[in-house]
């Protein structure tokens, strides 16, 4: 495309052909248009020279640039310009798709998997964009971030459209909303699962975080968009969509349009009736926990609001057997149960600890940690949840990044209490999991929280191979196979 076709205000001479876009100078190729994004750690304006040397024909900037080595076009907001230009470059791919965006502190991934399963029963070709992976048809790639940068997002939507997708289900993080990654997208449906404490290392405070989440409903398309929200969450329940949009609420209360009732929670699943606007839909869910029943209701609410037949909703909900790292059960064959979950904030940890052990007398043994370099305000809160709701808690390392584990432990212990009690600290995460499995007896429930699907541990700038699932499987192989030294992460 000509540069003037991408940037409507471009009147420069020459008017070169643009064969690609980039916001990272290392990805620039000859003929590319480079966007100088001010990042959290580095500023794209500092890499104009590198972009030029790699063959960029022009650059979009939002700051004054003296003696630029290539033509520049100045805008007020480079991130918004990137989003707009990316949509133009890829031919506005979202216009031909039904796009559902799911936001909220917890539950986004599970709701997206359930909705994808329902759409599969409807015969829809569906693309999935989220924390674990991006996929459509035979195409699957690990996720780099929950919601990709706008350029990468538009490229994904384009390729999904070319693969025949009719629907796209995507998670939308608060970071993505604040950093304009979905700017210009008009969603057919936006879902808000809940809003609790998280990400205060990025947002100024809880009010700022809530304001960003509340703004998500403004991304609904103007003509008949659907807003799905949690009626049991006070913050979400107070939000209303704009004029012309529909509202479908979900939850457990009688004021929810899609409501869970008559449910029986088991250690390996749930039986319930989901009322779809008064129509009773009996379901058997493979994912345990009341919070997962709420997630199922959220997915059902989207489908119900879009006119999907109840039987197809039921079939879709019942077809999902597991979500990687989300209440993921590991078969031990030892009389106790192990569940791996991504719970990494106070609300998610509290909900995880509501799961019932396989036997009435069983204990809940928890392995958890808090990430380094992230929201420090949630550490004592998570410590308090662990100490009060687990029968025994083992505090260990999560991704420590460049922070000292001892500092993280001290802040968590403010909430747990420093005296003798129902907890201990085992810094090495492998050995912490090993300790939990050694403590477990028949009827117990071992919960390994924090990393979920992740297969890396970030320690002092290094990403080391690490998977909670693999550690549990290896340790449960046989007593003789339980290594000691090879497990050490050397924090």
Secondary structure, DSSP 4 states (H G I P E B T S, - for coil): -BHHHHSTT---SS--B--EEESSGGG--TTEEEE--B-SS-BGGGGHHHHHHTT-SEEEESS--SS-SS-EEE-S-HHHHHHHHHHHHTT-GGGGSEEEEEESSS-HHHHHHHHHHHHHHHT--EEEESSSEEEETTEEEE-SSSS--HHHHHHHHHHHHHTT-SEEEEE--HHHHHTTTTTT--BSEEEE----S--TTTSSSHHHHHHHHHGGGGGB-TTT-EEEEETTSHHHHT--PPTT-EEEEEESSTT-SEEEEEEEEETTEEEEEEEETTEEEEEEESS-SHHHHHHHHHHHHHHHHTT--HHHHHHHHHH---BTTBSEEE--SSSSEEEEE---SHHHHHHHTTSPPSSTT--EEEEE---TTS-GGGHHHHHHHHHHH-SEEEE--S--BTS-HHHHHHHHHHHH-SSSSSEEE--SHHHHHHHHHHH--TT-EEEEES-TT--EEEETTEEEE--HHHHHHHHTT-GGG--SGGG----
